[in-house]
Amino acid sequence: MLLRTCFLLWLLTAALLVPSSVGAAEPTKDLVGGIKPLAMILGGQHRQFGLTGSVQLPIDGRGQKVAVNLVRYSDSSFDLSLDHEEYAIILRRRDDVTFLALPRHGTGFVGRGAVPAEDQLAPAGLMQRLISPAADLSFLNLGLALLGNDNIEETLKSFAGIAKLELTSATGKWVTGNTELTFPQAGTVELKSGDVQVQLVTTTTVGTAEAAELPGYRVTELDRGELERTFVRGIRRATEILKPGQSLTEPAESARTAEHGTLQWIDGQRVVTLWGTPEQMGTAHGRLLPEESRRCIESVLYSFGTANVIRTGRWFRQDLQDAYARLSPHIPERHKQETEALAVALGYEAETLQVLNVFPELFHCSGFAVFGSATKDGKLYHGRVLDYMTTIGLQDAATTFIVRPAGHFAFANVGYAAFIGSVSGMNAEKISLGEMGGRGEGLWDGAPMATLMRRALEECDTLAEVQDLWRNSPRTCEYYYVFADGETNQAVGVAATPESIEFIEAGEGHERLGAGIRDAVVLSAGSRLEELRRRVTEKHGQIDTELGQWLMSRPVAMQSNLHNVLFVPQDGLLYVANASHSRPAAEMPYVRIDLQELLKQAEIKAVPAQAAAR
């Protein structure tokens, strides 16, 4: 919901831009005459203006109303306030200071000094900075440009003709389809279009801007560039997520190569193979996935970060920095080296990639492993459901990595560009792992979950070694896992907190999980657990690749289902489904990925050409 609210300023402007939604300077039934005053504001022909009113939008299945007040004082100064029943935002910008207040929390953030031009919140040219060229919103920039020309009346007549609005004399409403537009008094517009309602009062007369900072708040000083960058990049990324263009919905499936890495597409999914030292793999990762990495970074740190600041009253990046400071002593040096090389290749500060890579401390999911008598052929099938925030667009960065690190076991990691840890993986030694997040956010004096997962893939070739790694490592938060070994047809469920660890053997009953199911480990929560248990019991003895995928279908997977994986570790195979922009992973096709075959390809590419010739 908050991501959509961060997008509200764009929605408001878009609603005002088209002919069916702009107001009049005085009561009139002349549509073009009524539109013209506000069109001149939107076209940049008034440096000062005010918009006050409300917008009601369908969010999370119900109409939600947001009160809006926007005043532009100059090319560099404005006041904006948004007020919702659950949150409120006040953003005030002046030449040399930006102030963000969150009245529901009593907290404020202030930044002073210069801001890089590309990330400024200054009103002049702001809409162009807020709209991504990858979003399906080119009409909005075009409309703004047309409204800025000298022949605005002709432009508005064209818009009015396209809109095909008809005046209803009895009510004074302009109507087209389910859209109604009225001008009840001078400078006022009311729009109703389906579930969307807009009420606005416009003016071109504003007072003198007051000081940006408001009294009565607990204020935190921030770098001003970071404060404004978070909003600009967060909203711009939101335009990609909520209105993705063709480059995102149908990405070009072009192969790429870099020293120590390749990118290929397998049945529409992005697969990257990396090999070598940490520095070599990090560099190849960044060179192969620059745009995908940017989208992941901006989704997490800026779009989600903006929403999280509004929700919690705390600066999200500072929370991640605090978490990383406590987690860092437990991260292997080789992982830090890889992250730093990745940052250099992408052109980011190392700290940006460091904090990004502790973000999965917030994930929630489901999983199972079935084998022996539970399956059709006796093989072990390990299913992993990642339910987490398709709304922040991580699917644009979805990548399966095939990794051959120097001196460690090779593995497959189903993850996301710019992220080197693991939340779903299987190694060449037939070990597979999946995690489920629980409670305990903030208990970060240990190894990050995603670090332990990757270490297990790199370092362990038996189930016992994986269990020992978890027993002997300082742990964070509360997590549940399914660990499986295709070599021995063994699997365990795991409940781990910083203070305790419990292993649930296959077929063992548990107070949280219900009675044991022979040759099966089943982990989830609530109604999803009940449904998963029912399915495993019903199909016991028949489960194969097809039924293993069906076990993870809705409603076992949530609407937020980001990816699903079915591991068949004995065969070195994994079947991966990633969410699209409109459908959860469980409703998308699974793609077969052969770990051993891809590792052989990497082995050939890693041999120098002259050596291969010999």
C-alpha positions as CSV (number, residue, x, y, z in Angstrom):
1,M,0.0,0.0,0.0
2,L,2.8,2.5,0.9
3,L,4.6,1.8,-2.3
4,R,1.5,2.9,-4.2
5,T,1.2,6.0,-1.9
6,C,4.8,7.0,-2.7
7,F,3.6,6.8,-6.3
8,L,0.6,9.1,-5.5
9,L,2.2,12.3,-6.7
10,W,2.7,10.8,-10.2
11,L,-0.9,9.4,-10.1
12,L,-2.2,12.8,-9.2
13,T,-0.3,14.6,-12.0
14,A,-1.4,11.9,-14.5
15,A,-5.0,12.4,-13.5
16,L,-4.7,16.1,-13.9
17,L,-2.9,15.9,-17.3
18,V,-5.5,14.3,-19.5
19,P,-8.5,16.3,-20.6
20,S,-10.9,14.4,-18.5
21,S,-9.3,15.4,-15.2
22,V,-8.2,19.1,-15.3
23,G,-10.0,21.9,-13.6
24,A,-11.2,25.3,-14.4
25,A,-10.3,28.8,-13.2
26,E,-14.0,29.7,-13.0
27,P,-17.4,28.0,-13.4
28,T,-17.8,27.1,-17.1
29,K,-19.3,24.6,-19.4
30,D,-16.6,25.4,-22.0
31,L,-14.3,22.4,-21.5
32,V,-11.3,23.8,-23.2
33,G,-11.7,27.2,-21.4
34,G,-12.0,25.3,-18.1
35,I,-9.0,23.2,-18.7
36,K,-6.6,26.0,-19.8
37,P,-5.7,27.6,-16.5
38,L,-4.5,24.3,-14.9
39,A,-3.0,23.1,-18.1
40,M,-0.8,26.1,-18.1
41,I,0.3,25.2,-14.5
42,L,1.1,21.6,-15.6
43,G,2.9,22.9,-18.7
44,G,5.3,24.9,-16.6
45,Q,3.9,28.3,-17.5
46,H,3.3,29.2,-13.9
47,R,6.3,29.1,-11.5
48,Q,3.9,29.3,-8.5
49,F,0.7,27.4,-7.9
50,G,-1.2,25.4,-5.3
51,L,-3.2,22.2,-5.4
52,T,-5.4,21.2,-2.4
53,G,-7.9,18.4,-2.1
54,S,-8.1,14.6,-1.9
55,V,-7.6,11.5,-4.0
56,Q,-9.4,8.3,-3.3
57,L,-7.9,5.1,-4.9
58,P,-8.6,1.4,-4.6
59,I,-5.6,0.1,-2.6
60,D,-5.4,-3.4,-1.2
61,G,-9.0,-4.1,-2.2
62,R,-10.7,-1.1,-0.7
63,G,-11.1,2.6,-1.5
64,Q,-8.6,4.7,0.5
65,K,-8.6,8.4,0.7
66,V,-5.5,10.6,0.9
67,A,-5.7,14.3,1.5
68,V,-3.2,16.3,-0.7
69,N,-1.7,19.7,-0.4
70,L,0.9,20.8,-2.8
71,V,2.4,24.3,-3.0
72,R,5.1,25.3,-5.5
73,Y,6.9,28.5,-4.6
74,S,9.7,28.5,-7.1
75,D,11.9,26.3,-9.3
76,S,13.6,25.0,-6.2
77,S,11.0,25.2,-3.4
78,F,7.8,23.4,-2.6
79,D,5.6,22.1,0.3
80,L,3.9,18.7,0.0
81,S,1.7,16.9,2.5
82,L,-0.2,13.6,2.2
83,D,-2.5,12.5,5.0
84,H,-4.0,9.0,5.2
85,E,-5.8,7.4,8.1
86,E,-2.7,5.3,8.8
87,Y,0.1,7.7,8.0
88,A,1.0,11.3,7.2
89,I,3.9,12.9,5.3
90,I,5.1,16.4,5.1
91,L,7.9,17.2,2.7
92,R,9.3,20.7,2.5
93,R,12.1,21.8,0.2
94,R,14.0,25.1,0.0
95,D,17.1,26.2,-1.9
96,D,19.5,24.8,0.8
97,V,17.5,22.5,2.9
98,T,15.0,19.6,2.7
99,F,12.8,18.5,5.6
100,L,10.7,15.4,5.9
101,A,8.2,15.1,8.8
102,L,6.2,12.1,9.7
103,P,3.5,13.4,12.1
104,R,2.2,9.9,13.1
105,H,5.6,9.1,14.5
106,G,6.7,12.6,15.7
107,T,10.0,12.1,13.8
108,G,11.7,14.3,11.2
109,F,14.7,14.1,8.9
110,V,16.6,17.1,7.6
111,G,19.3,17.4,4.9
112,R,21.3,20.5,4.0
113,G,23.5,21.7,1.2
114,A,23.9,20.8,-2.5
115,V,22.2,17.8,-4.2
116,P,23.4,16.1,-7.5
117,A,21.3,17.4,-10.3
118,E,20.0,13.9,-11.4
119,D,18.6,13.2,-8.0
120,Q,17.1,16.6,-7.0
121,L,13.6,17.0,-5.8
122,A,13.6,20.6,-7.1
123,P,10.3,21.2,-8.9
124,A,11.9,22.4,-12.2
125,G,12.0,19.3,-14.5
126,L,11.0,17.0,-11.6
127,M,8.4,14.9,-13.5
128,Q,11.1,14.0,-16.1
129,R,13.3,12.7,-13.3
130,L,10.5,10.8,-11.6
131,I,9.3,8.9,-14.7
132,S,11.6,6.0,-15.9
133,P,12.0,5.6,-19.6
134,A,11.4,1.8,-18.9
135,A,7.9,2.6,-17.6
136,D,4.9,2.6,-19.9
137,L,4.3,6.3,-19.3
138,S,5.9,8.0,-22.3
139,F,2.5,9.6,-22.9
140,L,2.8,11.6,-19.7
141,N,6.1,13.2,-20.7
142,L,4.7,13.9,-24.1
143,G,1.6,15.5,-22.6
144,L,3.7,17.7,-20.4
145,A,5.8,18.8,-23.3
146,L,2.7,19.6,-25.4
147,L,1.2,21.6,-22.6
148,G,4.3,23.7,-22.4
149,N,4.0,25.0,-26.0
150,D,2.7,28.4,-27.0
151,N,-0.4,27.0,-28.8
152,I,-2.0,25.5,-25.7
153,E,-5.6,26.0,-26.8
154,E,-5.1,23.9,-30.0
155,T,-3.4,21.2,-27.9
156,L,-6.3,21.1,-25.5
157,K,-8.8,21.0,-28.3
158,S,-7.0,17.9,-29.6
159,F,-7.0,16.3,-26.1
160,A,-10.7,17.1,-25.7
161,G,-11.5,15.5,-29.1
162,I,-9.6,12.3,-28.1
163,A,-11.4,12.1,-24.7
164,K,-14.8,12.4,-26.4
165,L,-16.4,14.1,-23.4
166,E,-20.0,15.0,-23.7
167,L,-21.8,17.7,-21.6
168,T,-24.8,16.6,-19.7
169,S,-26.9,19.8,-19.5
170,A,-29.0,18.8,-16.6
171,T,-26.1,18.1,-14.2
172,G,-23.3,20.2,-15.8
173,K,-21.1,17.1,-15.9
174,W,-18.8,16.2,-18.7
175,V,-19.1,12.5,-19.2
176,T,-17.3,9.7,-21.1
177,G,-17.8,6.1,-20.3
178,N,-17.6,5.8,-16.5
179,T,-15.7,9.1,-16.1
180,E,-17.5,12.2,-14.9
181,L,-15.9,15.7,-14.7
182,T,-17.4,18.7,-13.0
183,F,-16.3,22.3,-12.2
184,P,-18.5,23.2,-9.2
185,Q,-16.8,26.6,-8.6
186,A,-13.9,28.6,-9.9
187,G,-10.6,26.8,-9.6
188,T,-12.3,23.5,-8.5
189,V,-12.4,20.2,-10.2
190,E,-14.1,17.0,-9.3
191,L,-13.3,13.8,-11.1
192,K,-15.0,10.3,-10.7
193,S,-13.6,7.5,-12.9
194,G,-14.5,4.0,-11.7
195,D,-13.1,3.6,-8.2
196,V,-10.9,6.7,-8.5
197,Q,-12.2,10.0,-7.1
198,V,-10.3,13.3,-7.3
199,Q,-11.3,16.6,-5.7
200,L,-9.0,19.5,-6.2
201,V,-8.9,23.3,-5.7
202,T,-6.2,25.1,-7.8
203,T,-4.7,28.5,-7.4
204,T,-1.8,30.5,-8.9
205,T,-1.6,32.8,-5.9
206,V,0.6,31.5,-3.1
207,G,2.2,33.2,-0.1
208,T,5.9,33.4,0.9
209,A,7.6,30.1,1.7
210,E,8.1,29.6,5.4
211,A,11.3,28.0,6.9
212,A,11.4,24.3,5.9
213,E,11.9,22.9,9.3
214,L,8.9,22.4,11.6
215,P,9.1,22.5,15.4
216,G,8.0,19.7,17.7
217,Y,9.7,16.7,15.9
218,R,12.6,14.5,16.9
219,V,14.9,15.3,14.0
220,T,17.7,13.2,12.5
221,E,20.3,14.9,10.3
222,L,20.9,13.1,7.0
223,D,23.0,13.7,3.9
224,R,20.7,15.7,1.7
225,G,21.7,13.8,-1.4
226,E,20.6,10.6,0.3
227,L,17.3,12.0,1.5
228,E,16.3,13.4,-2.0
229,R,17.8,10.4,-3.9
230,T,15.7,8.0,-1.9
231,F,12.5,9.8,-3.0
232,V,13.5,10.4,-6.6
233,R,14.8,6.9,-7.3
234,G,12.1,5.3,-5.2
235,I,9.3,6.9,-7.2
236,R,11.1,6.5,-10.5
237,R,11.5,2.8,-9.8
238,A,7.9,2.6,-8.7
239,T,6.9,3.9,-12.2
240,E,8.7,0.8,-13.6
241,I,7.0,-1.6,-11.2
242,L,3.4,-0.3,-11.4
243,K,3.5,0.5,-15.2
244,P,6.2,-1.6,-16.7
245,G,7.1,-1.0,-20.3
246,Q,7.9,-3.7,-22.9
247,S,11.6,-3.7,-22.0
248,L,10.6,-5.1,-18.6
249,T,7.6,-7.3,-19.5
250,E,9.4,-8.8,-22.5
251,P,13.1,-8.3,-21.9
252,A,15.5,-8.8,-24.8
253,E,16.9,-12.3,-24.4
254,S,20.4,-11.5,-25.5
255,A,23.4,-13.5,-24.3
256,R,26.4,-11.6,-22.8
257,T,29.9,-12.6,-21.8
258,A,32.5,-11.2,-19.5
259,E,35.8,-12.5,-18.2
260,H,34.8,-15.2,-15.7
261,G,31.1,-15.1,-16.5
262,T,28.4,-15.7,-19.0
263,L,24.7,-14.7,-19.2
264,Q,22.3,-16.9,-21.2
265,W,18.5,-17.3,-21.4
266,I,16.9,-20.7,-20.8
267,D,13.2,-20.8,-21.8
268,G,12.8,-17.1,-20.9
269,Q,14.8,-17.1,-17.7
270,R,18.0,-15.3,-17.0
271,V,20.9,-17.7,-16.0
272,V,24.3,-16.4,-15.1
273,T,27.4,-18.6,-14.7
274,L,30.3,-17.3,-12.7
275,W,33.7,-18.8,-11.9
276,G,37.0,-17.9,-10.3
277,T,38.1,-15.9,-7.3
278,P,35.7,-13.7,-5.3
279,E,37.0,-10.6,-7.1
280,Q,36.7,-12.2,-10.5
281,M,33.2,-13.4,-9.9
282,G,32.0,-10.1,-8.4
283,T,33.4,-8.2,-11.3
284,A,31.8,-10.5,-13.8
285,H,28.5,-10.3,-12.0
286,G,28.4,-6.5,-12.2
287,R,29.4,-6.4,-15.8
288,L,26.8,-9.0,-16.9
289,L,23.9,-7.5,-14.9
290,P,24.3,-3.7,-14.6
291,E,20.6,-2.7,-15.2
292,E,19.2,-5.7,-13.4
293,S,21.4,-4.9,-10.4
294,R,20.3,-1.2,-10.5
295,R,16.6,-2.3,-10.4
296,C,17.2,-4.6,-7.5
297,I,19.1,-1.9,-5.5
298,E,16.5,0.7,-6.2
299,S,13.6,-1.6,-5.4
300,V,15.0,-2.4,-2.0
301,L,16.9,0.7,-0.9
302,Y,14.6,3.3,-2.5
303,S,11.1,2.1,-3.3
304,F,10.8,-0.2,-0.4
305,G,13.0,2.1,1.7
306,T,10.7,5.1,1.2
307,A,7.6,3.0,2.1
308,N,9.4,1.6,5.2
309,V,10.5,5.1,6.4
310,I,6.8,6.2,6.2
311,R,5.6,3.0,8.0
312,T,8.2,3.0,10.8
313,G,9.3,6.6,11.2
314,R,13.0,5.3,11.0
315,W,15.4,5.9,8.2
316,F,15.6,2.5,6.5
317,R,19.1,2.7,5.2
318,Q,20.4,3.6,8.7
319,D,18.6,0.5,10.0
320,L,20.4,-1.6,7.4
321,Q,23.7,0.0,8.2
322,D,23.2,-0.8,11.9
323,A,22.3,-4.3,11.0
324,Y,25.4,-4.7,8.8
325,A,27.7,-3.4,11.5
326,R,26.6,-6.2,13.8
327,L,26.5,-8.9,11.0
328,S,29.8,-8.0,9.3
329,P,32.1,-9.8,11.8
330,H,30.3,-13.1,10.9
331,I,30.6,-12.7,7.1
332,P,33.5,-14.5,5.4
333,E,36.2,-12.3,4.0
334,R,35.8,-13.9,0.6
335,H,32.1,-12.8,0.5
336,K,33.1,-9.2,1.4
337,Q,35.7,-9.2,-1.4
338,E,33.1,-10.4,-3.9
339,T,30.6,-7.8,-2.8
340,E,33.2,-5.0,-3.1
341,A,34.3,-6.1,-6.6
342,L,30.6,-6.2,-7.6
343,A,30.1,-2.6,-6.3
344,V,33.1,-1.4,-8.2
345,A,31.9,-3.0,-11.4
346,L,28.5,-1.4,-10.9
347,G,29.9,2.0,-10.0
348,Y,28.4,2.0,-6.5
349,E,30.0,2.6,-3.1
350,A,30.8,-0.7,-1.4
351,E,28.5,0.2,1.5
352,T,25.4,0.2,-0.9
353,L,26.0,-3.4,-1.8
354,Q,26.8,-4.4,1.7
355,V,23.6,-3.2,3.2
356,L,21.6,-4.5,0.2
357,N,22.9,-8.0,0.9
358,V,21.5,-8.1,4.5
359,F,17.9,-7.3,3.3
360,P,16.8,-11.0,3.1
361,E,16.7,-11.0,6.9
362,L,13.0,-10.1,6.3
363,F,11.9,-13.0,4.0
364,H,8.9,-15.4,4.7
365,C,8.2,-18.7,2.9
366,S,7.2,-22.4,2.8
367,G,9.0,-25.7,1.9
368,F,9.0,-29.4,1.9
369,A,11.1,-32.5,1.1
370,V,9.7,-35.9,0.1
371,F,11.5,-39.1,-0.8
372,G,11.4,-42.9,-0.6
373,S,7.9,-44.2,-0.1
374,A,6.4,-40.7,-0.6
375,T,7.6,-40.4,-4.2
376,K,6.8,-42.2,-7.4
377,D,10.5,-43.2,-8.1
378,G,11.9,-43.0,-4.6
379,K,14.0,-39.9,-5.5
380,L,14.1,-36.9,-3.2
381,Y,12.1,-33.9,-4.3
382,H,12.7,-30.6,-2.4
383,G,10.3,-27.8,-2.9
384,R,10.9,-24.2,-1.9
385,V,8.4,-21.4,-2.0
386,L,9.6,-17.8,-1.6
387,D,6.7,-15.6,-0.6
388,Y,7.9,-12.0,-0.4
389,M,6.9,-8.7,-1.9
390,T,6.3,-9.1,-5.6
391,T,5.1,-5.5,-5.2
392,I,8.6,-4.1,-5.0
393,G,9.6,-5.5,-8.4
394,L,12.4,-7.9,-7.5
395,Q,11.2,-10.1,-10.4
396,D,12.9,-7.6,-12.7
397,A,16.3,-8.8,-11.3
398,A,15.5,-12.5,-11.0
399,T,18.5,-14.6,-11.9
400,T,19.6,-18.1,-11.4
401,F,23.4,-18.2,-10.8
402,I,25.6,-21.2,-11.5
403,V,28.7,-20.6,-9.4
404,R,32.1,-22.3,-9.5
405,P,34.1,-20.5,-6.8
406,A,37.8,-21.3,-6.7
407,G,38.6,-23.7,-3.8
408,H,34.9,-24.4,-2.9
409,F,32.0,-26.6,-4.1
410,A,30.1,-25.4,-7.1
411,F,26.4,-24.6,-6.7
412,A,23.2,-23.2,-8.2
413,N,21.7,-20.1,-6.5
414,V,18.2,-19.0,-7.3
415,G,18.4,-15.3,-6.5
416,Y,18.6,-11.7,-7.8
417,A,21.1,-9.5,-9.5
418,A,23.4,-7.6,-7.0
419,F,22.7,-10.2,-4.3
420,I,25.5,-12.7,-3.6
421,G,23.9,-14.6,-0.7
422,S,21.5,-17.4,-1.0
423,V,17.9,-18.0,0.0
424,S,17.3,-21.0,-2.4
425,G,20.2,-23.2,-3.6
426,M,21.6,-26.6,-4.4
427,N,25.2,-27.6,-4.8
428,A,27.0,-30.1,-7.0
429,E,27.4,-32.4,-4.0
430,K,23.5,-32.9,-4.1
431,I,22.8,-30.8,-1.0
432,S,19.8,-28.4,-1.3
433,L,18.5,-25.7,1.0
434,G,15.5,-23.4,1.4
435,E,14.6,-21.0,4.2
436,M,11.5,-19.6,5.8
437,G,11.6,-16.4,7.8
438,G,10.0,-16.0,11.3
439,R,10.1,-13.4,13.9
440,G,13.1,-11.8,15.7
441,E,13.9,-8.9,13.4
442,G,16.7,-6.9,15.0
443,L,18.5,-10.0,16.6
444,W,21.5,-9.5,14.3
445,D,24.5,-10.5,16.4
446,G,25.4,-13.4,14.2
447,A,25.9,-14.6,10.6
448,P,23.3,-13.4,8.2
449,M,20.9,-16.2,7.1
450,A,21.8,-15.7,3.4
451,T,25.5,-16.0,4.3
452,L,25.0,-19.3,6.2
453,M,23.0,-20.6,3.3
454,R,25.8,-19.8,0.8
455,R,28.5,-21.2,3.1
456,A,26.6,-24.5,3.3
457,L,26.4,-24.6,-0.6
458,E,30.2,-23.8,-0.8
459,E,31.5,-25.9,2.1
460,C,29.2,-28.9,2.8
461,D,28.8,-32.2,1.0
462,T,26.7,-34.1,3.6
463,L,23.6,-33.3,5.5
464,A,25.5,-33.8,8.8
465,E,28.0,-31.0,7.8
466,V,25.1,-28.6,7.1
467,Q,23.7,-29.3,10.5
468,D,27.1,-28.8,12.1
469,L,27.5,-25.5,10.4
470,W,24.2,-24.2,11.8
471,R,25.0,-25.7,15.3
472,N,28.4,-24.1,15.5
473,S,27.6,-20.7,13.9
474,P,26.2,-17.6,15.7
475,R,22.7,-17.2,14.3
476,T,20.3,-14.3,13.8
477,C,16.5,-13.7,14.1
478,E,14.2,-16.7,13.8
479,Y,14.4,-18.9,10.8
480,Y,13.0,-22.2,9.6
481,Y,14.7,-24.3,7.0
482,V,14.5,-27.5,5.0
483,F,17.9,-29.2,4.3
484,A,18.1,-32.1,2.0
485,D,20.7,-34.6,0.7
486,G,20.0,-36.3,-2.6
487,E,22.9,-38.6,-2.2
488,T,21.5,-40.3,0.9
489,N,17.8,-39.5,0.5
490,Q,17.7,-37.6,3.8
491,A,16.0,-34.4,4.8
492,V,15.5,-32.4,8.0
493,G,13.4,-29.5,9.0
494,V,15.1,-26.8,11.1
495,A,13.9,-24.3,13.7
496,A,16.7,-21.9,14.6
497,T,17.0,-18.8,16.7
498,P,20.1,-17.1,18.1
499,E,19.6,-19.1,21.4
500,S,18.4,-22.5,20.2
501,I,18.3,-24.9,17.2
502,E,16.0,-27.9,16.7
503,F,16.1,-30.5,13.9
504,I,12.9,-32.2,12.9
505,E,13.5,-35.5,11.2
506,A,11.5,-36.8,8.3
507,G,8.3,-38.4,9.5
508,E,8.6,-36.8,12.9
509,G,5.5,-35.1,14.4
510,H,5.8,-31.6,15.9
511,E,3.5,-29.4,17.9
512,R,3.7,-26.6,15.3
513,L,3.7,-28.9,12.2
514,G,1.2,-31.6,13.1
515,A,1.6,-35.4,13.0
516,G,4.5,-36.8,11.0
517,I,4.2,-37.9,7.4
518,R,6.3,-40.9,6.4
519,D,9.4,-39.9,4.4
520,A,8.4,-36.2,4.3
521,V,9.4,-32.9,5.9
522,V,6.7,-30.2,5.5
523,L,7.1,-26.7,6.8
524,S,4.8,-23.7,6.4
525,A,2.3,-21.8,8.6
526,G,-1.5,-21.5,9.1
527,S,-3.8,-22.5,6.3
528,R,-0.9,-22.9,3.9
529,L,0.6,-25.6,6.2
530,E,-2.8,-27.4,6.4
531,E,-3.1,-27.4,2.6
532,L,0.4,-28.5,2.0
533,R,0.1,-31.4,4.4
534,R,-3.2,-32.4,2.8
535,R,-1.7,-32.5,-0.6
536,V,1.4,-34.4,0.5
537,T,-0.8,-37.0,2.3
538,E,-3.2,-37.3,-0.6
539,K,-0.5,-37.8,-3.2
540,H,1.8,-39.9,-1.0
541,G,3.6,-42.5,-3.1
542,Q,2.8,-40.7,-6.4
543,I,4.9,-37.5,-6.2
544,D,7.2,-36.8,-9.1
545,T,8.4,-33.6,-10.9
546,E,4.9,-32.6,-12.0
547,L,3.2,-33.2,-8.7
548,G,6.2,-31.6,-6.8
549,Q,5.4,-28.4,-8.7
550,W,1.7,-28.8,-8.0
551,L,2.4,-29.0,-4.3
552,M,3.7,-25.4,-4.4
553,S,0.7,-24.0,-6.4
554,R,-1.8,-21.5,-4.9
555,P,-2.9,-21.3,-2.1
556,V,0.2,-23.0,-0.6
557,A,2.1,-20.2,-2.4
558,M,0.8,-16.7,-1.5
559,Q,-0.1,-13.9,-3.9
560,S,3.3,-12.4,-3.1
561,N,5.0,-15.5,-4.3
562,L,8.3,-14.3,-5.8
563,H,9.9,-17.6,-6.8
564,N,9.4,-21.3,-6.5
565,V,12.0,-24.0,-6.9
566,L,11.8,-27.8,-7.1
567,F,15.2,-29.4,-6.5
568,V,16.0,-32.9,-7.6
569,P,19.5,-33.1,-6.1
570,Q,20.1,-36.7,-7.1
571,D,19.9,-35.7,-10.7
572,G,21.5,-32.3,-10.4
573,L,18.3,-30.7,-11.7
574,L,16.2,-27.7,-10.5
575,Y,13.0,-26.4,-11.8
576,V,12.5,-22.6,-11.3
577,A,9.4,-20.4,-11.6
578,N,9.7,-16.6,-11.2
579,A,6.9,-14.1,-10.7
580,S,5.9,-11.8,-13.6
581,H,4.6,-8.3,-13.1
582,S,1.0,-9.6,-13.0
583,R,1.2,-13.2,-11.8
584,P,2.8,-14.9,-8.8
585,A,5.6,-17.5,-9.5
586,A,3.2,-20.4,-8.8
587,E,1.2,-19.4,-11.8
588,M,4.2,-19.1,-14.1
589,P,5.9,-21.9,-16.1
590,Y,8.8,-23.8,-14.5
591,V,12.1,-24.0,-16.3
592,R,14.4,-27.0,-16.1
593,I,18.0,-26.1,-15.3
594,D,20.7,-28.7,-15.4
595,L,23.4,-27.8,-12.9
596,Q,25.9,-30.4,-14.1
597,E,25.6,-29.5,-17.7
598,L,26.0,-25.7,-17.0
599,L,29.1,-26.4,-14.9
600,K,30.6,-28.4,-17.7
601,Q,30.0,-25.4,-20.0
602,A,31.7,-23.1,-17.4
603,E,34.7,-25.6,-17.2
604,I,35.2,-25.4,-20.9
605,K,35.0,-21.6,-21.0
606,A,37.4,-21.3,-18.0
607,V,40.1,-23.1,-20.0
608,P,42.3,-20.7,-22.0
609,A,41.8,-21.0,-25.8
610,Q,45.4,-22.1,-26.4
611,A,45.2,-24.8,-23.7
612,A,41.9,-26.0,-25.2
613,A,43.6,-26.2,-28.6
614,R,46.2,-28.5,-27.2
